[in-house]
Amino acid sequence: MGAFTLTEDAIDGRTGCYGTDGYDDIEEGTSVTVYDGAGDITATGILGTSTYAGGLCVFDIAIDDVPTGEKFYQVEVSHRGKVHLTADEAEAGKLSVSLG
């Protein structure tokens, strides 16, 4: 579906990178929730494999079985607020979210 980038307080660990301090909820396996246009949950996934480079921690977003037919979606990582994207953006894997 896309990528999530943590731009502050990222640490490169042995099994991937993760957030610290106020970002300690951000790591591989953190929940990702997809909502439809009405705000109902339609799919869930996780932050997948992470890469640490230059102080940034970049995660793949892994979400299976997102239903089609919506004009737009809302995506939320952990409890960090929703971002909006069109169905075309979602299907093309163009979700790009950053925090920090």
Biopython code that builds the backbone (N, CA, C, O; Angstrom):
import numpy as np
from Bio.PDB.StructureBuilder import StructureBuilder

atoms = [
    (1, "MET", "N", (0.821, -1.202, 0.000)),
    (1, "MET", "CA", (0.000, 0.000, 0.000)),
    (1, "MET", "C", (0.854, 1.251, 0.000)),
    (1, "MET", "O", (0.437, 2.282, -0.526)),
    (2, "GLY", "N", (2.065, 1.178, 0.591)),
    (2, "GLY", "CA", (2.901, 2.360, 0.612)),
    (2, "GLY", "C", (3.956, 2.296, 1.690)),
    (2, "GLY", "O", (4.422, 1.223, 2.071)),
    (3, "ALA", "N", (4.331, 3.498, 2.186)),
    (3, "ALA", "CA", (5.407, 3.574, 3.167)),
    (3, "ALA", "C", (5.081, 4.578, 4.261)),
    (3, "ALA", "O", (4.331, 5.532, 4.055)),
    (4, "PHE", "N", (5.661, 4.340, 5.419)),
    (4, "PHE", "CA", (5.539, 5.214, 6.584)),
    (4, "PHE", "C", (6.949, 5.563, 7.035)),
    (4, "PHE", "O", (7.781, 4.673, 7.209)),
    (5, "THR", "N", (7.228, 6.858, 7.229)),
    (5, "THR", "CA", (8.562, 7.298, 7.620)),
    (5, "THR", "C", (8.518, 8.001, 8.964)),
    (5, "THR", "O", (7.765, 8.957, 9.149)),
    (6, "LEU", "N", (9.325, 7.527, 9.898)),
    (6, "LEU", "CA", (9.514, 8.194, 11.184)),
    (6, "LEU", "C", (10.743, 9.076, 11.048)),
    (6, "LEU", "O", (11.833, 8.580, 10.761)),
    (7, "THR", "N", (10.578, 10.392, 11.253)),
    (7, "THR", "CA", (11.662, 11.336, 10.998)),
    (7, "THR", "C", (12.353, 11.830, 12.259)),
    (7, "THR", "O", (13.333, 12.569, 12.165)),
    (8, "GLU", "N", (11.870, 11.443, 13.439)),
    (8, "GLU", "CA", (12.471, 11.864, 14.705)),
    (8, "GLU", "C", (12.609, 10.684, 15.639)),
    (8, "GLU", "O", (11.803, 9.755, 15.601)),
    (9, "ASP", "N", (13.632, 10.718, 16.480)),
    (9, "ASP", "CA", (13.815, 9.729, 17.546)),
    (9, "ASP", "C", (13.776, 8.289, 17.044)),
    (9, "ASP", "O", (13.236, 7.410, 17.716)),
    (10, "ALA", "N", (14.339, 8.048, 15.879)),
    (10, "ALA", "CA", (14.402, 6.691, 15.326)),
    (10, "ALA", "C", (15.718, 6.032, 15.728)),
    (10, "ALA", "O", (16.767, 6.676, 15.747)),
    (11, "ILE", "N", (15.650, 4.759, 16.045)),
    (11, "ILE", "CA", (16.811, 3.966, 16.454)),
    (11, "ILE", "C", (16.937, 2.774, 15.511)),
    (11, "ILE", "O", (15.939, 2.161, 15.132)),
    (12, "ASP", "N", (18.171, 2.454, 15.140)),
    (12, "ASP", "CA", (18.431, 1.275, 14.322)),
    (12, "ASP", "C", (18.716, 0.106, 15.253)),
    (12, "ASP", "O", (19.775, 0.048, 15.878)),
    (13, "GLY", "N", (17.773, -0.822, 15.344)),
    (13, "GLY", "CA", (17.933, -1.985, 16.218)),
    (13, "GLY", "C", (18.431, -3.196, 15.457)),
    (13, "GLY", "O", (18.669, -3.134, 14.251)),
    (14, "ARG", "N", (18.587, -4.294, 16.168)),
    (14, "ARG", "CA", (19.079, -5.527, 15.541)),
    (14, "ARG", "C", (18.066, -6.146, 14.584)),
    (14, "ARG", "O", (18.445, -6.779, 13.599)),
    (15, "THR", "N", (16.791, -5.966, 14.871)),
    (15, "THR", "CA", (15.758, -6.584, 14.031)),
    (15, "THR", "C", (14.894, -5.540, 13.349)),
    (15, "THR", "O", (13.707, -5.777, 13.120)),
    (16, "GLY", "N", (15.461, -4.398, 13.022)),
    (16, "GLY", "CA", (14.711, -3.327, 12.391)),
    (16, "GLY", "C", (14.802, -2.072, 13.220)),
    (16, "GLY", "O", (15.346, -2.088, 14.324)),
    (17, "CYS", "N", (14.280, -0.995, 12.702)),
    (17, "CYS", "CA", (14.335, 0.244, 13.459)),
    (17, "CYS", "C", (13.012, 0.497, 14.167)),
    (17, "CYS", "O", (12.003, -0.156, 13.897)),
    (18, "TYR", "N", (13.044, 1.468, 15.084)),
    (18, "TYR", "CA", (11.871, 1.745, 15.902)),
    (18, "TYR", "C", (11.985, 3.145, 16.479)),
    (18, "TYR", "O", (13.052, 3.757, 16.455)),
    (19, "GLY", "N", (10.868, 3.643, 16.999)),
    (19, "GLY", "CA", (10.842, 4.961, 17.597)),
    (19, "GLY", "C", (11.114, 4.914, 19.088)),
    (19, "GLY", "O", (10.904, 3.890, 19.739)),
    (20, "THR", "N", (11.588, 6.043, 19.626)),
    (20, "THR", "CA", (11.824, 6.177, 21.059)),
    (20, "THR", "C", (11.106, 7.416, 21.564)),
    (20, "THR", "O", (10.491, 8.159, 20.798)),
    (21, "ASP", "N", (11.199, 7.622, 22.876)),
    (21, "ASP", "CA", (10.583, 8.775, 23.530)),
    (21, "ASP", "C", (9.102, 8.845, 23.157)),
    (21, "ASP", "O", (8.373, 7.884, 23.402)),
    (22, "GLY", "N", (8.642, 9.935, 22.579)),
    (22, "GLY", "CA", (7.232, 10.084, 22.244)),
    (22, "GLY", "C", (6.774, 9.253, 21.063)),
    (22, "GLY", "O", (5.594, 9.271, 20.712)),
    (23, "TYR", "N", (7.690, 8.524, 20.447)),
    (23, "TYR", "CA", (7.375, 7.698, 19.283)),
    (23, "TYR", "C", (7.586, 6.217, 19.568)),
    (23, "TYR", "O", (7.780, 5.425, 18.646)),
    (24, "ASP", "N", (7.548, 5.845, 20.838)),
    (24, "ASP", "CA", (7.867, 4.461, 21.198)),
    (24, "ASP", "C", (6.789, 3.456, 20.807)),
    (24, "ASP", "O", (6.957, 2.256, 21.023)),
    (25, "ASP", "N", (5.689, 3.929, 20.238)),
    (25, "ASP", "CA", (4.662, 3.022, 19.723)),
    (25, "ASP", "C", (4.909, 2.652, 18.257)),
    (25, "ASP", "O", (4.147, 1.880, 17.674)),
    (26, "ILE", "N", (5.966, 3.198, 17.665)),
    (26, "ILE", "CA", (6.243, 2.969, 16.249)),
    (26, "ILE", "C", (7.363, 1.937, 16.103)),
    (26, "ILE", "O", (8.503, 2.182, 16.498)),
    (27, "GLU", "N", (7.022, 0.784, 15.533)),
    (27, "GLU", "CA", (7.978, -0.296, 15.296)),
    (27, "GLU", "C", (7.351, -1.280, 14.320)),
    (27, "GLU", "O", (6.165, -1.180, 14.004)),
    (28, "GLU", "N", (8.144, -2.228, 13.844)),
    (28, "GLU", "CA", (7.585, -3.270, 12.989)),
    (28, "GLU", "C", (6.469, -3.973, 13.751)),
    (28, "GLU", "O", (6.637, -4.331, 14.917)),
    (29, "GLY", "N", (5.340, -4.170, 13.097)),
    (29, "GLY", "CA", (4.200, -4.827, 13.722)),
    (29, "GLY", "C", (3.164, -3.879, 14.293)),
    (29, "GLY", "O", (2.094, -4.322, 14.710)),
    (30, "THR", "N", (3.455, -2.568, 14.324)),
    (30, "THR", "CA", (2.475, -1.592, 14.801)),
    (30, "THR", "C", (1.238, -1.634, 13.911)),
    (30, "THR", "O", (1.345, -1.818, 12.698)),
    (31, "SER", "N", (0.073, -1.464, 14.511)),
    (31, "SER", "CA", (-1.181, -1.585, 13.772)),
    (31, "SER", "C", (-1.384, -0.444, 12.778)),
    (31, "SER", "O", (-1.021, 0.706, 13.028)),
    (32, "VAL", "N", (-1.977, -0.806, 11.645)),
    (32, "VAL", "CA", (-2.396, 0.144, 10.619)),
    (32, "VAL", "C", (-3.857, -0.175, 10.326)),
    (32, "VAL", "O", (-4.203, -1.322, 10.042)),
    (33, "THR", "N", (-4.715, 0.847, 10.396)),
    (33, "THR", "CA", (-6.150, 0.649, 10.203)),
    (33, "THR", "C", (-6.610, 1.422, 8.978)),
    (33, "THR", "O", (-6.243, 2.583, 8.792)),
    (34, "VAL", "N", (-7.417, 0.774, 8.141)),
    (34, "VAL", "CA", (-7.977, 1.401, 6.949)),
    (34, "VAL", "C", (-9.469, 1.602, 7.178)),
    (34, "VAL", "O", (-10.176, 0.688, 7.603)),
    (35, "TYR", "N", (-9.935, 2.814, 6.888)),
    (35, "TYR", "CA", (-11.343, 3.178, 7.026)),
    (35, "TYR", "C", (-11.905, 3.515, 5.651)),
    (35, "TYR", "O", (-11.181, 3.990, 4.776)),
    (36, "ASP", "N", (-13.197, 3.267, 5.468)),
    (36, "ASP", "CA", (-13.848, 3.660, 4.218)),
    (36, "ASP", "C", (-14.279, 5.118, 4.308)),
    (36, "ASP", "O", (-13.991, 5.798, 5.293)),
    (37, "GLY", "N", (-14.962, 5.590, 3.286)),
    (37, "GLY", "CA", (-15.403, 6.972, 3.238)),
    (37, "GLY", "C", (-16.351, 7.362, 4.352)),
    (37, "GLY", "O", (-16.425, 8.535, 4.717)),
    (38, "ALA", "N", (-17.078, 6.399, 4.898)),
    (38, "ALA", "CA", (-18.008, 6.666, 5.994)),
    (38, "ALA", "C", (-17.327, 6.610, 7.358)),
    (38, "ALA", "O", (-17.951, 6.902, 8.378)),
    (39, "GLY", "N", (-16.047, 6.235, 7.379)),
    (39, "GLY", "CA", (-15.324, 6.155, 8.637)),
    (39, "GLY", "C", (-15.385, 4.805, 9.315)),
    (39, "GLY", "O", (-14.967, 4.668, 10.465)),
    (40, "ASP", "N", (-15.904, 3.796, 8.614)),
    (40, "ASP", "CA", (-15.966, 2.443, 9.167)),
    (40, "ASP", "C", (-14.679, 1.687, 8.846)),
    (40, "ASP", "O", (-14.115, 1.850, 7.764)),
    (41, "ILE", "N", (-14.216, 0.866, 9.778)),
    (41, "ILE", "CA", (-13.015, 0.067, 9.561)),
    (41, "ILE", "C", (-13.288, -0.971, 8.481)),
    (41, "ILE", "O", (-14.258, -1.724, 8.561)),
    (42, "THR", "N", (-12.417, -1.003, 7.463)),
    (42, "THR", "CA", (-12.589, -1.970, 6.377)),
    (42, "THR", "C", (-11.450, -2.977, 6.296)),
    (42, "THR", "O", (-11.615, -4.053, 5.721)),
    (43, "ALA", "N", (-10.293, -2.639, 6.868)),
    (43, "ALA", "CA", (-9.151, -3.558, 6.836)),
    (43, "ALA", "C", (-8.144, -3.139, 7.897)),
    (43, "ALA", "O", (-8.109, -1.985, 8.325)),
    (44, "THR", "N", (-7.336, -4.090, 8.307)),
    (44, "THR", "CA", (-6.252, -3.794, 9.236)),
    (44, "THR", "C", (-4.972, -4.438, 8.729)),
    (44, "THR", "O", (-5.001, -5.426, 7.995)),
    (45, "GLY", "N", (-3.880, -3.873, 9.124)),
    (45, "GLY", "CA", (-2.579, -4.405, 8.743)),
    (45, "GLY", "C", (-1.541, -3.970, 9.748)),
    (45, "GLY", "O", (-1.861, -3.630, 10.888)),
    (46, "ILE", "N", (-0.286, -3.983, 9.316)),
    (46, "ILE", "CA", (0.814, -3.646, 10.207)),
    (46, "ILE", "C", (1.886, -2.856, 9.469)),
    (46, "ILE", "O", (1.939, -2.837, 8.240)),
    (47, "LEU", "N", (2.740, -2.204, 10.261)),
    (47, "LEU", "CA", (3.975, -1.689, 9.702)),
    (47, "LEU", "C", (4.876, -2.885, 9.483)),
    (47, "LEU", "O", (5.132, -3.661, 10.403)),
    (48, "GLY", "N", (5.350, -3.028, 8.270)),
    (48, "GLY", "CA", (6.169, -4.184, 7.922)),
    (48, "GLY", "C", (7.648, -3.911, 8.089)),
    (48, "GLY", "O", (8.058, -3.179, 8.990)),
    (49, "THR", "N", (8.432, -4.495, 7.230)),
    (49, "THR", "CA", (9.884, -4.402, 7.282)),
    (49, "THR", "C", (10.339, -2.945, 7.307)),
    (49, "THR", "O", (9.805, -2.103, 6.586)),
    (50, "SER", "N", (11.335, -2.663, 8.148)),
    (50, "SER", "CA", (11.837, -1.298, 8.279)),
    (50, "SER", "C", (13.272, -1.188, 7.791)),
    (50, "SER", "O", (14.028, -2.160, 7.778)),
    (51, "THR", "N", (13.622, 0.037, 7.389)),
    (51, "THR", "CA", (14.975, 0.356, 6.953)),
    (51, "THR", "C", (15.396, 1.650, 7.631)),
    (51, "THR", "O", (14.646, 2.626, 7.632)),
    (52, "TYR", "N", (16.590, 1.662, 8.205)),
    (52, "TYR", "CA", (17.122, 2.851, 8.869)),
    (52, "TYR", "C", (18.188, 3.479, 7.984)),
    (52, "TYR", "O", (19.116, 2.803, 7.541)),
    (53, "ALA", "N", (18.049, 4.774, 7.731)),
    (53, "ALA", "CA", (19.046, 5.479, 6.919)),
    (53, "ALA", "C", (19.012, 6.964, 7.250)),
    (53, "ALA", "O", (17.959, 7.598, 7.190)),
    (54, "GLY", "N", (20.156, 7.505, 7.595)),
    (54, "GLY", "CA", (20.261, 8.945, 7.813)),
    (54, "GLY", "C", (19.356, 9.480, 8.902)),
    (54, "GLY", "O", (18.872, 10.607, 8.800)),
    (55, "GLY", "N", (19.118, 8.703, 9.938)),
    (55, "GLY", "CA", (18.261, 9.139, 11.031)),
    (55, "GLY", "C", (16.785, 8.906, 10.802)),
    (55, "GLY", "O", (15.969, 9.201, 11.675)),
    (56, "LEU", "N", (16.429, 8.381, 9.646)),
    (56, "LEU", "CA", (15.032, 8.095, 9.323)),
    (56, "LEU", "C", (14.763, 6.604, 9.427)),
    (56, "LEU", "O", (15.638, 5.783, 9.154)),
    (57, "CYS", "N", (13.562, 6.268, 9.819)),
    (57, "CYS", "CA", (13.125, 4.878, 9.860)),
    (57, "CYS", "C", (11.945, 4.747, 8.893)),
    (57, "CYS", "O", (10.887, 5.336, 9.115)),
    (58, "VAL", "N", (12.131, 3.980, 7.829)),
    (58, "VAL", "CA", (11.101, 3.824, 6.803)),
    (58, "VAL", "C", (10.530, 2.413, 6.881)),
    (58, "VAL", "O", (11.268, 1.429, 6.836)),
    (59, "PHE", "N", (9.214, 2.328, 6.998)),
    (59, "PHE", "CA", (8.508, 1.052, 7.114)),
    (59, "PHE", "C", (7.666, 0.804, 5.875)),
    (59, "PHE", "O", (7.045, 1.730, 5.352)),
    (60, "ASP", "N", (7.638, -0.430, 5.401)),
    (60, "ASP", "CA", (6.633, -0.840, 4.428)),
    (60, "ASP", "C", (5.308, -0.935, 5.169)),
    (60, "ASP", "O", (5.271, -1.320, 6.337)),
    (61, "ILE", "N", (4.224, -0.586, 4.493)),
    (61, "ILE", "CA", (2.893, -0.760, 5.074)),
    (61, "ILE", "C", (2.269, -1.978, 4.425)),
    (61, "ILE", "O", (2.108, -2.036, 3.206)),
    (62, "ALA", "N", (1.919, -2.951, 5.253)),
    (62, "ALA", "CA", (1.386, -4.221, 4.762)),
    (62, "ALA", "C", (-0.072, -4.375, 5.172)),
    (62, "ALA", "O", (-0.378, -4.566, 6.349)),
    (63, "ILE", "N", (-0.968, -4.291, 4.192)),
    (63, "ILE", "CA", (-2.401, -4.448, 4.453)),
    (63, "ILE", "C", (-2.979, -5.350, 3.377)),
    (63, "ILE", "O", (-2.885, -5.051, 2.187)),
    (64, "ASP", "N", (-3.571, -6.442, 3.797)),
    (64, "ASP", "CA", (-4.199, -7.370, 2.863)),
    (64, "ASP", "C", (-5.704, -7.148, 2.824)),
    (64, "ASP", "O", (-6.295, -6.658, 3.785)),
    (65, "ASP", "N", (-6.310, -7.510, 1.715)),
    (65, "ASP", "CA", (-7.762, -7.584, 1.581)),
    (65, "ASP", "C", (-8.491, -6.268, 1.824)),
    (65, "ASP", "O", (-9.533, -6.251, 2.480)),
    (66, "VAL", "N", (-7.955, -5.163, 1.304)),
    (66, "VAL", "CA", (-8.683, -3.900, 1.366)),
    (66, "VAL", "C", (-9.783, -3.963, 0.321)),
    (66, "VAL", "O", (-9.497, -4.157, -0.861)),
    (67, "PRO", "N", (-11.041, -3.804, 0.733)),
    (67, "PRO", "CA", (-12.136, -3.888, -0.235)),
    (67, "PRO", "C", (-12.056, -2.762, -1.273)),
    (67, "PRO", "O", (-11.657, -1.641, -0.955)),
    (68, "THR", "N", (-12.431, -3.066, -2.489)),
    (68, "THR", "CA", (-12.460, -2.056, -3.542)),
    (68, "THR", "C", (-13.844, -1.415, -3.582)),
    (68, "THR", "O", (-14.762, -1.845, -2.884)),
    (69, "GLY", "N", (-13.977, -0.394, -4.400)),
    (69, "GLY", "CA", (-15.276, 0.227, -4.595)),
    (69, "GLY", "C", (-15.457, 1.538, -3.860)),
    (69, "GLY", "O", (-16.492, 2.185, -4.015)),
    (70, "GLU", "N", (-14.489, 1.949, -3.067)),
    (70, "GLU", "CA", (-14.561, 3.235, -2.373)),
    (70, "GLU", "C", (-13.931, 4.316, -3.250)),
    (70, "GLU", "O", (-13.064, 4.027, -4.074)),
    (71, "LYS", "N", (-14.370, 5.562, -3.068)),
    (71, "LYS", "CA", (-13.748, 6.673, -3.780)),
    (71, "LYS", "C", (-12.479, 7.117, -3.071)),
    (71, "LYS", "O", (-11.512, 7.533, -3.709)),
    (72, "PHE", "N", (-12.491, 7.024, -1.743)),
    (72, "PHE", "CA", (-11.285, 7.342, -0.985)),
    (72, "PHE", "C", (-11.248, 6.525, 0.290)),
    (72, "PHE", "O", (-12.246, 5.944, 0.715)),
    (73, "TYR", "N", (-10.075, 6.499, 0.883)),
    (73, "TYR", "CA", (-9.841, 5.761, 2.124)),
    (73, "TYR", "C", (-9.161, 6.677, 3.126)),
    (73, "TYR", "O", (-8.575, 7.698, 2.765)),
    (74, "GLN", "N", (-9.250, 6.293, 4.384)),
    (74, "GLN", "CA", (-8.495, 6.933, 5.444)),
    (74, "GLN", "C", (-7.615, 5.850, 6.065)),
    (74, "GLN", "O", (-8.062, 4.720, 6.268)),
    (75, "VAL", "N", (-6.374, 6.196, 6.362)),
    (75, "VAL", "CA", (-5.440, 5.231, 6.934)),
    (75, "VAL", "C", (-4.857, 5.829, 8.206)),
    (75, "VAL", "O", (-4.488, 7.002, 8.241)),
    (76, "GLU", "N", (-4.778, 5.002, 9.260)),
    (76, "GLU", "CA", (-4.232, 5.458, 10.537)),
    (76, "GLU", "C", (-3.177, 4.473, 11.032)),
    (76, "GLU", "O", (-3.421, 3.268, 11.100)),
    (77, "VAL", "N", (-2.010, 4.996, 11.372)),
    (77, "VAL", "CA", (-0.942, 4.197, 11.966)),
    (77, "VAL", "C", (-0.991, 4.412, 13.468)),
    (77, "VAL", "O", (-0.958, 5.548, 13.942)),
    (78, "SER", "N", (-1.071, 3.306, 14.221)),
    (78, "SER", "CA", (-1.207, 3.350, 15.672)),
    (78, "SER", "C", (-2.416, 4.226, 15.997)),
    (78, "SER", "O", (-3.516, 3.942, 15.523)),
    (79, "HIS", "N", (-2.245, 5.254, 16.771)),
    (79, "HIS", "CA", (-3.328, 6.181, 17.113)),
    (79, "HIS", "C", (-2.942, 7.591, 16.682)),
    (79, "HIS", "O", (-3.324, 8.568, 17.326)),
    (80, "ARG", "N", (-2.195, 7.693, 15.607)),
    (80, "ARG", "CA", (-1.540, 8.938, 15.221)),
    (80, "ARG", "C", (-2.342, 9.835, 14.286)),
    (80, "ARG", "O", (-1.791, 10.795, 13.748)),
    (81, "GLY", "N", (-3.603, 9.558, 14.079)),
    (81, "GLY", "CA", (-4.419, 10.387, 13.210)),
    (81, "GLY", "C", (-4.533, 9.800, 11.813)),
    (81, "GLY", "O", (-3.660, 9.063, 11.354)),
    (82, "LYS", "N", (-5.611, 10.138, 11.158)),
    (82, "LYS", "CA", (-5.916, 9.567, 9.845)),
    (82, "LYS", "C", (-5.385, 10.452, 8.726)),
    (82, "LYS", "O", (-5.388, 11.680, 8.824)),
    (83, "VAL", "N", (-4.932, 9.802, 7.667)),
    (83, "VAL", "CA", (-4.583, 10.494, 6.426)),
    (83, "VAL", "C", (-5.521, 9.987, 5.341)),
    (83, "VAL", "O", (-5.977, 8.844, 5.383)),
    (84, "HIS", "N", (-5.804, 10.846, 4.371)),
    (84, "HIS", "CA", (-6.748, 10.511, 3.308)),
    (84, "HIS", "C", (-6.001, 10.236, 2.010)),
    (84, "HIS", "O", (-4.990, 10.872, 1.712)),
    (85, "LEU", "N", (-6.514, 9.278, 1.245)),
    (85, "LEU", "CA", (-6.000, 9.045, -0.092)),
    (85, "LEU", "C", (-7.120, 8.502, -0.963)),
    (85, "LEU", "O", (-8.072, 7.892, -0.476)),
    (86, "THR", "N", (-6.988, 8.736, -2.256)),
    (86, "THR", "CA", (-8.000, 8.260, -3.187)),
    (86, "THR", "C", (-7.831, 6.761, -3.407)),
    (86, "THR", "O", (-6.795, 6.183, -3.079)),
    (87, "ALA", "N", (-8.848, 6.156, -3.957)),
    (87, "ALA", "CA", (-8.771, 4.728, -4.279)),
    (87, "ALA", "C", (-7.654, 4.469, -5.287)),
    (87, "ALA", "O", (-6.942, 3.471, -5.178)),
    (88, "ASP", "N", (-7.495, 5.363, -6.270)),
    (88, "ASP", "CA", (-6.424, 5.198, -7.261)),
    (88, "ASP", "C", (-5.049, 5.236, -6.599)),
    (88, "ASP", "O", (-4.175, 4.435, -6.930)),
    (89, "GLU", "N", (-4.858, 6.169, -5.663)),
    (89, "GLU", "CA", (-3.581, 6.250, -4.947)),
    (89, "GLU", "C", (-3.327, 4.982, -4.140)),
    (89, "GLU", "O", (-2.215, 4.454, -4.124)),
    (90, "ALA", "N", (-4.371, 4.502, -3.473)),
    (90, "ALA", "CA", (-4.232, 3.292, -2.650)),
    (90, "ALA", "C", (-3.868, 2.089, -3.509)),
    (90, "ALA", "O", (-2.960, 1.330, -3.170)),
    (91, "GLU", "N", (-4.571, 1.919, -4.614)),
    (91, "GLU", "CA", (-4.325, 0.770, -5.489)),
    (91, "GLU", "C", (-2.943, 0.820, -6.134)),
    (91, "GLU", "O", (-2.366, -0.221, -6.449)),
    (92, "ALA", "N", (-2.409, 2.031, -6.331)),
    (92, "ALA", "CA", (-1.087, 2.189, -6.941)),
    (92, "ALA", "C", (0.041, 2.138, -5.909)),
    (92, "ALA", "O", (1.212, 2.262, -6.268)),
    (93, "GLY", "N", (-0.304, 1.957, -4.631)),
    (93, "GLY", "CA", (0.716, 1.896, -3.585)),
    (93, "GLY", "C", (1.346, 3.237, -3.286)),
    (93, "GLY", "O", (2.516, 3.302, -2.907)),
    (94, "LYS", "N", (0.583, 4.315, -3.451)),
    (94, "LYS", "CA", (1.138, 5.657, -3.306)),
    (94, "LYS", "C", (0.929, 6.276, -1.931)),
    (94, "LYS", "O", (1.103, 7.484, -1.771)),
    (95, "LEU", "N", (0.563, 5.483, -0.941)),
    (95, "LEU", "CA", (0.452, 6.023, 0.405)),
    (95, "LEU", "C", (1.851, 6.347, 0.912)),
    (95, "LEU", "O", (2.723, 5.479, 0.948)),
    (96, "SER", "N", (2.056, 7.583, 1.296)),
    (96, "SER", "CA", (3.339, 8.017, 1.842)),
    (96, "SER", "C", (3.052, 8.900, 3.044)),
    (96, "SER", "O", (2.575, 10.025, 2.897)),
    (97, "VAL", "N", (3.342, 8.389, 4.230)),
    (97, "VAL", "CA", (3.023, 9.085, 5.471)),
    (97, "VAL", "C", (4.309, 9.298, 6.246)),
    (97, "VAL", "O", (5.174, 8.423, 6.277)),
    (98, "SER", "N", (4.438, 10.473, 6.879)),
    (98, "SER", "CA", (5.598, 10.698, 7.737)),
    (98, "SER", "C", (5.140, 11.234, 9.086)),
    (98, "SER", "O", (4.073, 11.837, 9.206)),
    (99, "LEU", "N", (5.967, 11.002, 10.090)),
    (99, "LEU", "CA", (5.687, 11.431, 11.454)),
    (99, "LEU", "C", (6.991, 11.896, 12.062)),
    (99, "LEU", "O", (8.028, 11.253, 11.899)),
    (100, "GLY", "N", (6.936, 13.016, 12.763)),
    (100, "GLY", "CA", (8.127, 13.500, 13.452)),
    (100, "GLY", "C", (8.477, 14.903, 13.081)),
    (100, "GLY", "O", (9.460, 15.448, 13.583)),
]
sb = StructureBuilder()
sb.init_structure("model")
sb.init_model(0)
sb.init_chain("A")
sb.init_seg("    ")
for serial, (resi, resn, name, xyz) in enumerate(atoms, 1):
    if name == "N":
        sb.init_residue(resn, " ", resi, " ")
    sb.init_atom(name, np.array(xyz, "f"), 0.0, 1.0, " ", f" {name:<3s}", serial, name[0])
structure = sb.get_structure()
